[in-house]
Amino acid sequence: MEIAMILIYVILFSISLFLSFASVKYFITMWKFKNRKKDGSEDDNFKRFD
């Protein structure tokens, strides 16, 4: 029974680690998108948002 609980904890930990990395990456991308130059010179980096 203890092995099953440890396995569940490891799976939940790996899922939460993956989600936190994904959210940090998304936050950095949105921060760059918000603070981009207004002349449109950096718009090639953000084509997927248009």
C-alpha positions in Angstrom: 0.0 0.0 0.0 2.9 2.4 0.7 4.3 1.9 -2.7 1.1 2.9 -4.4 1.0 6.1 -2.3 4.6 6.9 -3.1 3.8 6.3 -6.8 0.8 8.7 -6.7 2.9 11.3 -5.0 5.6 11.1 -7.6 3.1 11.3 -10.4 1.4 14.3 -8.9 4.8 16.0 -8.2 5.9 15.5 -11.8 2.6 16.9 -13.2 2.8 20.0 -10.9 6.4 20.5 -11.9 5.5 20.4 -15.6 2.6 22.8 -15.1 4.7 25.2 -13.2 7.4 25.2 -15.9 4.8 25.7 -18.6 3.2 28.6 -16.7 6.6 30.3 -16.2 7.3 29.9 -19.9 3.9 31.4 -20.7 4.4 34.3 -18.3 7.7 35.2 -19.9 6.2 35.0 -23.4 3.3 37.2 -22.4 5.7 39.7 -20.6 7.7 40.0 -23.8 4.6 40.4 -25.9 3.3 43.1 -23.6 6.6 45.0 -23.5 7.4 44.7 -27.2 8.3 47.7 -29.4 5.4 49.6 -30.8 6.9 50.0 -34.3 6.2 46.4 -35.2 9.8 45.3 -35.6 9.4 42.4 -33.2 6.1 41.1 -34.6 7.7 38.1 -36.3 8.3 36.6 -32.9 4.6 36.8 -32.1 2.8 35.6 -35.3 0.9 32.9 -33.4 -0.9 35.6 -31.4 -2.3 37.5 -34.4 
